[in-house]
């Protein structure tokens, strides 16, 4: 019997794949979304506003408002590396980096567009979103170096401790990662500018480093709870025994 003409154009059947070789995580995408959202919002909303803490002598101790929320991205980075491993955390870091690049590009385009006649918001837009490319590049460089250092140190410490002492690993990795972040960003963004003498730069770097690390320590119980919940729900606890730790690899 002659085969129907339509059969000649039928798509080939998909190859059979062992289901055990494909692993889908229930919450990985949600954790990635939370990481990118906090990263972008802390840079958009918090970065442009300085605030202060009143001091006993009547003075004020100023700090960038973004420092209250940006460290949460490091906590989520700790959760990603602890639960899913360095390789999957690496993908999330690159996703966040790409999102920062697009945010900077979009802000530059929107600020540069001529405003419609009578619109009063151009000056405000330029003030909030008109960061110089020096600050943008400093921010992205600091984020990239700090996040990868944080993830690398946490993964290595997990191997060294056999998965014990989570509090020591999260705080230790944050000391390294946030230290690099602060040490890279402020000198690259502000060194040599009027109003930023070297001694003030050093003070800001150290204070931001201390605040971010203190945030990590204070939220350690939350980190324990989230890590424990995800490990139980995902049924996984990744140790990076054979992982290629190069930040430029895409393979999981």
matplotlib code that plots the C-alpha trace (Angstrom):
import matplotlib.pyplot as plt

x = [0.0, 1.3, 2.3, 0.3, 2.1, 1.8, 4.0, 7.0, 6.9, 6.4, 8.9, 11.3, 10.5, 12.6, 15.5, 15.0, 16.7, 17.2, 15.1, 17.6, 20.2, 18.1, 17.7, 15.1, 15.0, 11.7, 13.0, 16.3, 14.6, 12.8, 16.0, 17.7, 14.8, 15.1, 18.8, 18.5, 15.6, 17.3, 20.5, 18.8, 16.5, 19.3, 21.2, 18.3, 16.5, 19.2, 22.4, 21.6, 20.4, 22.7, 21.3, 22.7, 22.8, 22.8, 25.9, 26.0, 28.1, 25.3, 27.1, 25.9, 27.5, 26.5, 26.1, 24.6, 21.0, 21.6, 23.9, 20.8, 19.5, 22.4, 24.0, 20.9, 22.1, 25.2, 23.1, 21.1, 24.4, 25.4, 22.2, 22.7, 26.2, 25.4, 22.3, 22.9, 26.7, 29.2, 28.4, 24.8, 25.6, 28.0, 25.1, 23.1, 26.0, 26.4, 22.7, 22.8, 25.8, 24.0, 21.0, 23.2, 24.7, 21.2, 20.0, 22.9, 22.3, 18.6, 19.2, 21.7, 19.2, 16.2, 18.2, 19.6, 16.2, 14.9, 12.0, 8.6, 7.8, 6.6, 7.6, 9.2, 11.0, 14.1, 16.3, 15.1, 15.8, 19.3, 19.9, 18.7, 19.6, 22.4, 25.4, 28.7, 30.1, 33.0, 30.6, 28.7, 31.9, 33.2, 29.9, 29.8, 33.5, 33.1, 29.9, 31.5, 34.7, 32.9, 30.2, 32.5, 35.0, 32.1, 30.8, 34.3, 35.3, 32.0, 32.3, 35.9, 35.2, 32.3, 34.7, 37.3, 34.7, 32.7, 29.6, 29.8, 29.9, 27.6, 27.7, 31.5, 31.4, 28.7, 30.4, 33.9, 32.9, 31.1, 34.2, 36.2, 33.5, 32.1, 35.7, 36.6, 33.4, 34.0, 37.7, 37.2, 34.1, 34.9, 38.5, 37.5, 34.4, 35.6, 39.4, 40.8, 37.4, 36.8, 35.3, 36.8, 40.2, 42.1, 41.5, 37.7, 37.8, 39.5, 36.9, 34.0, 35.5, 36.0, 32.6, 30.7, 32.7, 31.8, 28.1, 27.7, 29.5, 27.4, 24.3, 25.4, 26.1, 22.8, 20.8, 22.6, 19.5, 17.5, 20.2, 20.1, 16.3, 16.3, 19.2, 17.6, 14.2, 15.6, 17.8, 14.8, 12.5, 15.0, 16.5, 20.0, 23.2, 25.9, 29.6, 31.8, 34.3, 34.9, 33.8, 35.8, 35.9, 36.7, 34.2, 34.2, 32.8, 29.1, 28.9, 27.1]
y = [0.0, 3.4, 5.7, 8.9, 11.9, 13.8, 11.1, 12.3, 15.6, 14.2, 15.5, 12.8, 11.4, 13.0, 11.0, 9.1, 10.6, 9.0, 11.0, 10.5, 12.4, 15.6, 17.5, 20.2, 22.2, 23.5, 26.7, 27.5, 29.9, 31.7, 32.2, 33.5, 36.0, 37.2, 37.7, 39.8, 41.8, 42.8, 43.5, 45.9, 47.5, 48.2, 49.9, 51.9, 52.9, 52.9, 53.9, 57.6, 58.5, 59.1, 58.8, 59.1, 57.8, 60.5, 60.3, 60.8, 64.0, 65.5, 64.8, 62.6, 59.4, 59.2, 56.1, 55.1, 53.9, 51.0, 49.3, 48.3, 46.0, 45.2, 42.7, 40.6, 39.7, 38.2, 36.2, 34.8, 34.1, 32.1, 30.2, 29.4, 28.2, 26.2, 24.5, 24.3, 24.5, 27.0, 26.2, 27.1, 30.1, 31.2, 31.3, 33.5, 35.9, 36.3, 36.8, 39.6, 41.1, 41.1, 42.7, 45.5, 46.2, 46.5, 48.7, 51.1, 51.1, 51.8, 54.5, 56.2, 56.1, 57.3, 60.2, 61.3, 61.4, 65.0, 65.6, 66.6, 70.3, 71.2, 68.0, 69.0, 65.7, 65.8, 67.3, 64.7, 61.9, 63.1, 63.4, 59.9, 57.9, 60.0, 58.2, 58.7, 55.7, 55.7, 54.9, 52.4, 50.5, 50.6, 49.2, 46.3, 45.5, 45.4, 43.3, 40.8, 40.3, 40.4, 37.9, 35.4, 35.6, 35.1, 32.0, 30.5, 30.9, 29.4, 26.4, 25.8, 26.1, 23.7, 21.1, 21.8, 21.6, 18.6, 20.8, 21.8, 25.2, 27.0, 30.2, 30.3, 29.7, 32.3, 35.0, 34.1, 34.3, 37.6, 39.1, 38.3, 39.1, 42.3, 43.4, 43.1, 44.8, 47.9, 48.0, 48.0, 50.2, 53.3, 53.9, 53.2, 55.5, 58.4, 58.5, 61.8, 63.6, 66.7, 66.0, 62.5, 62.8, 59.5, 59.3, 59.7, 57.0, 54.6, 55.4, 54.8, 51.5, 50.2, 51.3, 49.8, 46.6, 46.4, 47.2, 44.6, 41.9, 42.7, 42.3, 38.8, 37.9, 39.3, 37.4, 34.1, 32.5, 33.4, 31.9, 28.7, 28.5, 29.1, 26.7, 24.0, 24.4, 24.4, 21.3, 19.4, 20.5, 20.0, 16.9, 18.0, 19.2, 19.9, 19.6, 21.1, 18.2, 18.1, 21.7, 23.9, 27.1, 29.4, 32.2, 32.1, 28.5, 28.0, 24.3, 23.1]
z = [0.0, -0.9, 2.0, 2.2, 0.7, 4.1, 5.7, 3.7, 5.4, 8.9, 11.4, 12.7, 16.2, 19.0, 20.3, 23.5, 26.4, 29.8, 32.2, 35.0, 33.0, 33.0, 36.2, 36.6, 39.9, 41.2, 42.7, 40.9, 38.4, 41.2, 43.2, 40.0, 39.5, 43.1, 42.7, 39.6, 40.9, 44.1, 42.2, 39.8, 42.4, 44.8, 42.0, 40.7, 43.9, 46.5, 44.8, 44.3, 47.7, 50.7, 54.1, 57.6, 61.1, 63.9, 66.1, 69.9, 69.4, 67.2, 64.0, 61.1, 59.7, 56.0, 54.0, 50.7, 51.0, 48.6, 51.2, 53.1, 50.4, 48.0, 50.5, 50.1, 46.6, 48.2, 50.6, 47.7, 46.0, 49.0, 48.9, 45.2, 45.6, 48.8, 47.3, 43.6, 43.3, 41.9, 38.2, 38.5, 40.6, 37.8, 35.4, 37.7, 38.2, 34.4, 34.1, 36.7, 35.0, 31.6, 33.3, 34.8, 31.3, 29.8, 32.7, 32.2, 28.4, 28.8, 31.4, 29.1, 26.1, 28.2, 29.8, 26.4, 24.6, 24.3, 26.6, 25.3, 25.5, 29.0, 30.7, 34.1, 34.9, 32.8, 35.5, 38.0, 35.5, 34.8, 38.6, 39.4, 36.3, 34.7, 36.2, 34.4, 32.6, 35.1, 37.9, 35.7, 34.8, 38.4, 39.6, 37.1, 37.6, 41.4, 41.2, 38.8, 40.9, 44.2, 43.3, 41.7, 44.7, 47.1, 45.3, 44.8, 48.4, 49.6, 47.3, 48.3, 52.0, 51.6, 50.3, 53.0, 55.8, 54.4, 54.3, 58.0, 59.6, 57.1, 59.2, 58.9, 55.1, 54.4, 56.5, 55.4, 51.7, 52.3, 53.9, 50.7, 48.2, 49.8, 50.5, 46.8, 45.8, 48.1, 47.4, 43.6, 43.3, 45.3, 44.1, 40.4, 40.7, 42.8, 43.1, 42.0, 42.0, 44.0, 47.4, 47.6, 49.3, 49.7, 53.5, 52.9, 50.2, 52.7, 55.4, 53.0, 51.7, 55.2, 56.5, 53.5, 53.9, 57.6, 57.1, 54.3, 56.3, 59.4, 57.3, 56.3, 59.9, 61.2, 58.5, 59.1, 60.7, 57.6, 55.4, 57.4, 57.1, 53.3, 52.6, 54.7, 53.0, 49.5, 50.1, 51.4, 48.6, 45.8, 47.3, 46.5, 48.2, 45.7, 46.4, 43.7, 43.7, 39.9, 39.0, 36.7, 38.7, 35.8, 35.7, 31.9, 31.5, 30.8, 31.4, 34.5]

ax = plt.figure().add_subplot(projection="3d")
ax.plot(x, y, z, "-o")
ax.set_aspect("equal")
plt.show()
